[in-house]
């Protein structure tokens, strides 16, 4: 099987190799992750390889306006801020004031605070407020907040979309538990609900992929709003 073997140890070794070869992780990104650790935030931000994927999706879609459910320390937000460039804009939603404070410091350190709007409070309520205020549609939406609310977040994302908007829903595989129809884990049922919604929504074309890596076995869903 090679010197790294299989399983999570091998997955992490491959991730490290892929990052070294393919992912130009900036000093600002490294500092943001370190700041989150120093502040005691959970180590649940996207892996560098997924951050680069989100960056690429923005660039491929030509996204200038990004909406993010779940900020944490702002690691993925920084990938988006770099992808949209100085003329773009990222709105990110965070319920925890302590997380928001760390993220704001990270945005200032990275020099992108002028293109990032952090909205504190429950994400669903925050987006309802944006809709009520006549917020313009977003080009890409990343859903990575509390998993039981995924289906609600998807509905809100579509309401703030236009034809061609890209929607990414993270952490939908749950170490394979998503295939268990009898699970009573709200994170699993939330993932099952959003996958069903993606597959049946009249305005969406969607798929989902399993992933393995330094963060274990999981996956994400990817959708596009129909023309």
LOLUMTI-759651 format. One record per residue (C-alpha): residue in one letter; y, z, x. Coordinates in Angstrom, 2 decimals, always signed. Layout:
<kolses>
kolse residuo->A c2->Y c3->Z c1->X
...
</kolses>
This chain:
<kolses>
kolse residuo->X c2->+0.00 c3->+0.00 c1->+0.00
kolse residuo->X c2->+2.31 c3->+0.12 c1->+3.04
kolse residuo->X c2->+3.81 c3->+3.15 c1->+4.72
kolse residuo->X c2->+5.87 c3->+4.20 c1->+1.69
kolse residuo->X c2->+2.98 c3->+4.06 c1->-0.76
kolse residuo->X c2->+3.58 c3->+3.85 c1->-4.49
kolse residuo->X c2->+5.20 c3->+5.97 c1->-7.17
kolse residuo->X c2->+8.61 c3->+7.57 c1->-7.12
kolse residuo->X c2->+8.71 c3->+8.11 c1->-3.35
kolse residuo->X c2->+8.10 c3->+4.40 c1->-2.82
kolse residuo->X c2->+10.59 c3->+3.44 c1->-5.53
kolse residuo->X c2->+13.29 c3->+5.54 c1->-3.84
kolse residuo->X c2->+12.52 c3->+3.96 c1->-0.46
kolse residuo->X c2->+12.91 c3->+0.48 c1->-1.94
kolse residuo->X c2->+16.16 c3->+1.50 c1->-3.62
kolse residuo->X c2->+17.52 c3->+2.72 c1->-0.29
kolse residuo->X c2->+16.56 c3->-0.58 c1->+1.32
kolse residuo->X c2->+18.13 c3->-2.63 c1->-1.48
kolse residuo->X c2->+21.35 c3->-0.66 c1->-1.28
kolse residuo->X c2->+21.50 c3->-1.18 c1->+2.47
kolse residuo->X c2->+20.92 c3->-4.92 c1->+2.14
kolse residuo->X c2->+22.78 c3->-5.80 c1->-1.04
kolse residuo->X c2->+25.16 c3->-3.14 c1->-2.32
kolse residuo->X c2->+28.53 c3->-2.71 c1->-0.60
kolse residuo->X c2->+29.15 c3->+0.85 c1->-1.75
kolse residuo->X c2->+32.80 c3->+1.64 c1->-0.96
kolse residuo->X c2->+34.11 c3->+4.86 c1->+0.52
kolse residuo->X c2->+35.72 c3->+5.60 c1->-2.86
kolse residuo->X c2->+32.36 c3->+5.33 c1->-4.63
kolse residuo->X c2->+30.68 c3->+7.62 c1->-2.11
kolse residuo->X c2->+33.55 c3->+10.10 c1->-2.40
kolse residuo->X c2->+33.32 c3->+10.06 c1->-6.21
kolse residuo->X c2->+29.62 c3->+10.87 c1->-6.15
kolse residuo->X c2->+30.16 c3->+13.60 c1->-3.55
kolse residuo->X c2->+32.98 c3->+15.10 c1->-5.61
kolse residuo->X c2->+30.71 c3->+15.28 c1->-8.62
kolse residuo->X c2->+28.06 c3->+17.10 c1->-6.61
kolse residuo->X c2->+30.62 c3->+19.50 c1->-5.16
kolse residuo->X c2->+31.87 c3->+20.32 c1->-8.66
kolse residuo->X c2->+28.35 c3->+21.01 c1->-9.91
kolse residuo->X c2->+28.15 c3->+17.99 c1->-12.21
kolse residuo->X c2->+24.63 c3->+16.76 c1->-13.00
kolse residuo->X c2->+23.34 c3->+13.98 c1->-10.75
kolse residuo->X c2->+22.90 c3->+11.50 c1->-13.60
kolse residuo->X c2->+25.35 c3->+8.77 c1->-12.67
kolse residuo->X c2->+24.01 c3->+5.24 c1->-12.34
kolse residuo->X c2->+22.28 c3->+4.31 c1->-9.11
kolse residuo->X c2->+24.26 c3->+2.12 c1->-6.69
kolse residuo->X c2->+22.07 c3->-0.87 c1->-7.54
kolse residuo->X c2->+22.85 c3->-0.47 c1->-11.25
kolse residuo->X c2->+26.53 c3->+0.03 c1->-10.49
kolse residuo->X c2->+26.49 c3->-3.28 c1->-8.65
kolse residuo->X c2->+24.71 c3->-4.87 c1->-11.61
kolse residuo->X c2->+27.44 c3->-3.64 c1->-13.96
kolse residuo->X c2->+30.04 c3->-5.04 c1->-11.54
kolse residuo->X c2->+28.26 c3->-8.39 c1->-11.53
kolse residuo->X c2->+27.97 c3->-8.48 c1->-15.32
kolse residuo->X c2->+31.73 c3->-7.95 c1->-15.55
kolse residuo->X c2->+32.38 c3->-10.73 c1->-13.09
kolse residuo->X c2->+29.91 c3->-13.12 c1->-14.71
kolse residuo->X c2->+31.39 c3->-12.46 c1->-18.16
kolse residuo->X c2->+34.96 c3->-12.65 c1->-16.87
kolse residuo->X c2->+35.57 c3->-9.22 c1->-18.38
kolse residuo->X c2->+39.11 c3->-7.87 c1->-18.20
kolse residuo->X c2->+38.74 c3->-5.05 c1->-20.74
kolse residuo->X c2->+35.85 c3->-2.59 c1->-20.45
kolse residuo->X c2->+34.91 c3->+0.34 c1->-22.70
kolse residuo->X c2->+32.64 c3->+3.05 c1->-21.26
kolse residuo->X c2->+30.93 c3->+5.79 c1->-23.27
kolse residuo->X c2->+30.38 c3->+8.68 c1->-20.84
kolse residuo->X c2->+32.51 c3->+9.15 c1->-17.71
kolse residuo->X c2->+30.92 c3->+12.04 c1->-15.79
kolse residuo->X c2->+32.62 c3->+11.92 c1->-12.35
kolse residuo->X c2->+33.74 c3->+8.34 c1->-12.85
kolse residuo->X c2->+31.24 c3->+6.67 c1->-10.51
kolse residuo->X c2->+30.36 c3->+3.78 c1->-12.84
kolse residuo->X c2->+34.00 c3->+3.66 c1->-13.98
kolse residuo->X c2->+35.01 c3->+2.81 c1->-10.42
kolse residuo->X c2->+32.59 c3->-0.11 c1->-10.36
kolse residuo->X c2->+34.20 c3->-1.40 c1->-13.55
kolse residuo->X c2->+37.74 c3->-0.82 c1->-12.27
kolse residuo->X c2->+36.97 c3->-2.85 c1->-9.16
kolse residuo->X c2->+35.33 c3->-5.63 c1->-11.19
kolse residuo->X c2->+38.24 c3->-6.10 c1->-13.62
kolse residuo->X c2->+40.82 c3->-6.08 c1->-10.83
kolse residuo->X c2->+44.48 c3->-5.03 c1->-10.87
kolse residuo->X c2->+45.22 c3->-6.99 c1->-14.06
kolse residuo->X c2->+42.23 c3->-5.52 c1->-15.94
kolse residuo->X c2->+41.77 c3->-2.30 c1->-17.84
kolse residuo->X c2->+38.96 c3->+0.25 c1->-18.32
kolse residuo->X c2->+38.83 c3->+2.81 c1->-21.13
kolse residuo->X c2->+36.32 c3->+5.59 c1->-20.47
kolse residuo->X c2->+35.33 c3->+8.40 c1->-22.83
kolse residuo->X c2->+34.37 c3->+11.93 c1->-21.75
kolse residuo->X c2->+33.74 c3->+15.04 c1->-23.84
kolse residuo->X c2->+33.71 c3->+17.61 c1->-21.02
kolse residuo->X c2->+37.17 c3->+18.58 c1->-19.66
kolse residuo->X c2->+35.70 c3->+19.67 c1->-16.33
kolse residuo->X c2->+34.03 c3->+16.29 c1->-15.86
kolse residuo->X c2->+37.24 c3->+14.54 c1->-16.88
kolse residuo->X c2->+39.24 c3->+16.47 c1->-14.28
kolse residuo->X c2->+36.87 c3->+15.45 c1->-11.48
kolse residuo->X c2->+36.94 c3->+11.84 c1->-12.67
kolse residuo->X c2->+40.73 c3->+11.69 c1->-12.77
kolse residuo->X c2->+40.92 c3->+12.92 c1->-9.18
kolse residuo->X c2->+38.41 c3->+10.24 c1->-8.21
kolse residuo->X c2->+40.46 c3->+7.50 c1->-9.90
kolse residuo->X c2->+43.60 c3->+8.60 c1->-8.05
kolse residuo->X c2->+41.73 c3->+8.77 c1->-4.72
kolse residuo->X c2->+40.37 c3->+5.26 c1->-5.28
kolse residuo->X c2->+43.80 c3->+3.88 c1->-6.16
kolse residuo->X c2->+42.78 c3->+2.66 c1->-9.63
kolse residuo->X c2->+44.32 c3->+5.29 c1->-11.91
kolse residuo->X c2->+46.80 c3->+2.72 c1->-13.21
kolse residuo->X c2->+44.01 c3->+0.59 c1->-14.67
kolse residuo->X c2->+41.82 c3->+3.38 c1->-16.10
kolse residuo->X c2->+42.47 c3->+5.27 c1->-19.34
kolse residuo->X c2->+40.32 c3->+8.39 c1->-19.74
kolse residuo->X c2->+40.10 c3->+9.65 c1->-23.31
kolse residuo->X c2->+38.84 c3->+13.23 c1->-23.66
kolse residuo->X c2->+36.83 c3->+14.35 c1->-26.68
kolse residuo->X c2->+33.67 c3->+13.34 c1->-28.56
kolse residuo->X c2->+33.14 c3->+9.66 c1->-27.81
kolse residuo->X c2->+32.45 c3->+8.59 c1->-31.39
kolse residuo->X c2->+35.57 c3->+10.29 c1->-32.70
kolse residuo->X c2->+37.63 c3->+8.85 c1->-29.85
kolse residuo->X c2->+36.53 c3->+5.31 c1->-30.65
kolse residuo->X c2->+37.15 c3->+5.81 c1->-34.35
kolse residuo->X c2->+40.67 c3->+6.77 c1->-33.32
kolse residuo->X c2->+41.06 c3->+3.65 c1->-31.20
kolse residuo->X c2->+39.91 c3->+1.47 c1->-34.10
kolse residuo->X c2->+42.35 c3->+3.18 c1->-36.46
kolse residuo->X c2->+45.16 c3->+2.49 c1->-33.99
kolse residuo->X c2->+44.33 c3->-1.21 c1->-33.84
kolse residuo->X c2->+42.79 c3->-1.28 c1->-30.37
kolse residuo->X c2->+42.12 c3->-4.79 c1->-29.03
kolse residuo->X c2->+38.52 c3->-5.92 c1->-28.58
kolse residuo->X c2->+36.69 c3->-5.24 c1->-25.33
kolse residuo->X c2->+34.90 c3->-7.80 c1->-23.18
kolse residuo->X c2->+32.14 c3->-5.42 c1->-21.99
kolse residuo->X c2->+30.92 c3->-2.09 c1->-23.36
kolse residuo->X c2->+28.73 c3->+0.35 c1->-21.42
kolse residuo->X c2->+27.00 c3->+3.04 c1->-23.50
kolse residuo->X c2->+25.87 c3->+5.95 c1->-21.31
kolse residuo->X c2->+26.72 c3->+9.15 c1->-23.17
kolse residuo->X c2->+24.63 c3->+11.49 c1->-25.35
kolse residuo->X c2->+21.50 c3->+9.54 c1->-26.29
kolse residuo->X c2->+21.02 c3->+10.84 c1->-29.87
kolse residuo->X c2->+24.31 c3->+9.12 c1->-30.80
kolse residuo->X c2->+23.38 c3->+5.73 c1->-29.31
kolse residuo->X c2->+23.05 c3->+3.90 c1->-32.64
kolse residuo->X c2->+26.47 c3->+5.13 c1->-33.77
kolse residuo->X c2->+27.98 c3->+4.11 c1->-30.45
kolse residuo->X c2->+26.47 c3->+0.65 c1->-30.75
kolse residuo->X c2->+27.98 c3->+0.20 c1->-34.20
kolse residuo->X c2->+31.38 c3->+1.24 c1->-32.88
kolse residuo->X c2->+31.00 c3->-1.05 c1->-29.88
kolse residuo->X c2->+30.36 c3->-4.04 c1->-32.12
kolse residuo->X c2->+33.41 c3->-3.15 c1->-34.21
kolse residuo->X c2->+35.51 c3->-3.34 c1->-31.04
kolse residuo->X c2->+33.96 c3->-6.59 c1->-29.82
kolse residuo->X c2->+34.57 c3->-10.32 c1->-30.00
kolse residuo->X c2->+32.15 c3->-13.26 c1->-29.67
kolse residuo->X c2->+30.79 c3->-13.09 c1->-26.14
kolse residuo->X c2->+31.28 c3->-9.35 c1->-25.61
kolse residuo->X c2->+28.51 c3->-7.91 c1->-23.41
kolse residuo->X c2->+27.00 c3->-4.54 c1->-24.39
kolse residuo->X c2->+24.82 c3->-2.47 c1->-22.05
kolse residuo->X c2->+22.95 c3->+0.63 c1->-23.28
kolse residuo->X c2->+21.58 c3->+2.78 c1->-20.46
kolse residuo->X c2->+18.52 c3->+5.06 c1->-20.22
kolse residuo->X c2->+16.56 c3->+3.62 c1->-23.13
kolse residuo->X c2->+13.01 c3->+3.82 c1->-21.71
kolse residuo->X c2->+12.87 c3->+7.59 c1->-21.10
kolse residuo->X c2->+9.91 c3->+7.48 c1->-18.67
kolse residuo->X c2->+7.98 c3->+5.43 c1->-21.21
kolse residuo->X c2->+8.40 c3->+7.93 c1->-24.03
kolse residuo->X c2->+10.37 c3->+5.36 c1->-26.03
kolse residuo->X c2->+7.04 c3->+3.74 c1->-27.00
kolse residuo->X c2->+5.93 c3->+6.99 c1->-28.71
kolse residuo->X c2->+6.78 c3->+6.63 c1->-32.39
kolse residuo->X c2->+5.82 c3->+10.26 c1->-32.96
kolse residuo->X c2->+8.23 c3->+11.76 c1->-30.42
kolse residuo->X c2->+10.56 c3->+14.44 c1->-31.74
kolse residuo->X c2->+12.77 c3->+14.38 c1->-28.62
kolse residuo->X c2->+16.25 c3->+13.44 c1->-29.93
kolse residuo->X c2->+16.94 c3->+11.44 c1->-26.77
kolse residuo->X c2->+13.83 c3->+9.37 c1->-27.42
kolse residuo->X c2->+14.50 c3->+8.93 c1->-31.12
kolse residuo->X c2->+18.08 c3->+7.96 c1->-30.25
kolse residuo->X c2->+16.78 c3->+5.29 c1->-27.89
kolse residuo->X c2->+14.32 c3->+4.00 c1->-30.48
kolse residuo->X c2->+17.07 c3->+3.83 c1->-33.10
kolse residuo->X c2->+19.43 c3->+1.88 c1->-30.87
kolse residuo->X c2->+16.71 c3->-0.55 c1->-29.79
kolse residuo->X c2->+15.84 c3->-1.19 c1->-33.43
kolse residuo->X c2->+19.52 c3->-1.69 c1->-34.21
kolse residuo->X c2->+19.88 c3->-4.13 c1->-31.31
kolse residuo->X c2->+16.86 c3->-6.10 c1->-32.44
kolse residuo->X c2->+17.93 c3->-6.38 c1->-36.06
kolse residuo->X c2->+21.71 c3->-6.64 c1->-35.81
kolse residuo->X c2->+22.96 c3->-9.96 c1->-37.26
kolse residuo->X c2->+25.67 c3->-10.30 c1->-34.60
kolse residuo->X c2->+23.66 c3->-9.49 c1->-31.47
kolse residuo->X c2->+21.23 c3->-11.20 c1->-29.12
kolse residuo->X c2->+19.51 c3->-8.56 c1->-27.03
kolse residuo->X c2->+16.74 c3->-7.62 c1->-24.64
kolse residuo->X c2->+15.70 c3->-4.54 c1->-22.67
kolse residuo->X c2->+14.24 c3->-4.10 c1->-19.20
kolse residuo->X c2->+12.23 c3->-1.32 c1->-17.62
kolse residuo->X c2->+13.41 c3->-0.15 c1->-14.22
kolse residuo->X c2->+12.03 c3->+2.04 c1->-11.43
kolse residuo->X c2->+13.90 c3->+3.46 c1->-8.48
kolse residuo->X c2->+15.46 c3->+6.57 c1->-7.01
kolse residuo->X c2->+16.08 c3->+7.86 c1->-10.54
kolse residuo->X c2->+12.49 c3->+7.35 c1->-11.65
kolse residuo->X c2->+11.18 c3->+5.24 c1->-14.54
kolse residuo->X c2->+13.73 c3->+4.18 c1->-17.11
kolse residuo->X c2->+15.50 c3->+1.04 c1->-18.28
kolse residuo->X c2->+18.47 c3->-0.44 c1->-20.07
kolse residuo->X c2->+19.22 c3->-2.74 c1->-22.98
kolse residuo->X c2->+21.51 c3->-5.74 c1->-22.67
kolse residuo->X c2->+23.14 c3->-7.57 c1->-25.57
kolse residuo->X c2->+25.74 c3->-10.25 c1->-26.27
kolse residuo->X c2->+27.81 c3->-10.59 c1->-29.40
kolse residuo->X c2->+27.06 c3->-13.93 c1->-31.01
kolse residuo->X c2->+29.62 c3->-16.74 c1->-31.21
</kolses>
